[in-house]
Amino acid sequence: MKNVLNQVVSSPFGAFVVLLVAASLEVLGDSFFQSGLYRSTGTHRAMWFVLGVAVLGFYGLSVNLPPWDFGRLLGAYVALFFVVAQVVAKVRFHQSPSTPILVGGSLIVAGGLVITFWKG
């Protein structure tokens, strides 16, 4: 698995895809815990927690196995995390982003673009 990820992240598009998958796994894992804590009881609660642990474990592997400069890619990752979190909030929990979230999120995305693409 490590060799495959190394090969995939060797291209900018591959790195983007791996970061997008990692952000999606992190957001989904967190949303599973939220479902377990606030939207279920009994065995369903336990199921959400087990799913959350499993998905967050895969997130940890996907983001830490590739040998990349994570400090530099963190900007892109945080921007992707924000966007994916808003999509999941809308789809899973029917929560629309407020104006402050959209404005702050725009700054997060702009910062991610600066960190990722500013050569200097």
N, C-alpha and C positions, 0 to 999 in steps of 0.2 A: 504494500500500500504506500509506503514511504517513497519508493522509487517512482511510482506512478504520479504521486502528488508533486514530487520534485520536477518531473518532466512537464506536468501541466502548468505549474507556476513559472516555468522558465520563459513563458511569453506573457506580455501584458494582458492579453485577453484571458488567458488561462488563470493568471493571478486574480483578475477581476471575478471570474466565475467562482473560484475557490473562496474568495472573500464574500461573495454574494451567498454562496451555500452556507458558509460559516455564520454569517449574520442571520440568515433564515433559521438555521438550527438553534442559535442562541435565543432569538425572539420566540420561536415556537416552544422551546423548552421552558422559557420563562412564562409563557402563556399557559402551558400545561400546569405549572405550579399555581398560577392564579386561579385556574379552573378548579384545582384540587382544594385550594384554600377557601374560595368564596362561592363556588357554584356547584358543589357536590357534597355528598356525605357517604359514609360507609365504604363499601368496596369500590365505588366509583371514585371516591377521593383517593384511595390507595392506588388505583389504576393511573390516575392523573399524575401522582407523585412518581410512580415507577417510570412512566413515559417521560416525565420531565428529567429525571436522572439520566435515563438512557440517551435522550436527545442531547442534553447538555454534555454528556460524555463524548458523543460523536462530534459536537461542536469543538470541544477542547482538542480532540485529535486533529480535526481538519484545519484548525487555525495554528496549531503548534508543530505539526510534523514538517511542513515545508521549511527549507532553510532560507528564509527571506529576511530582509531588513524590516522587521515588523514595526519599528518606530516610525519609519517613513510611510509604510502602508497603513498605519493606524488611522491616518486622516481619511483615507478612502473607506476603511472599515467602519469608522464611526458614522460617516455619512450614509453608508449602506445600511448600517444598523438602524439609524433614525428612519430612513425611508421604509424599510421592511417593517419596523415596529408600527408605523402609521397604517400600513396596509393591513397588518394582522389585527390591529385595534379596530379597524373599520369592518373587516370581514368576520372575525371571530366574536367581537364584543359589541359591534354596532356603535362604536364611538368615533365620532368625526373630530378631526383636529380643530382646535379653536384658532383664532387669529394669532395669539401669542405663540402657539405651537408652530404655526406655519411660518411666522416671521423668524423665530428662533431657529427653526429647522432649516430655513433658507441660509442663515448664517453658518450653521453646522455644515451644510452641503458646500457652501462657498469655501469655508475653511478646509474641508476635505480636498477640494479641488486645488487649492493653493498648495497644501502640503504635498499632494501627489504629483502635481505637474510643474511646480516652480523649480527650475534648474538653477542651482546657485551654490 
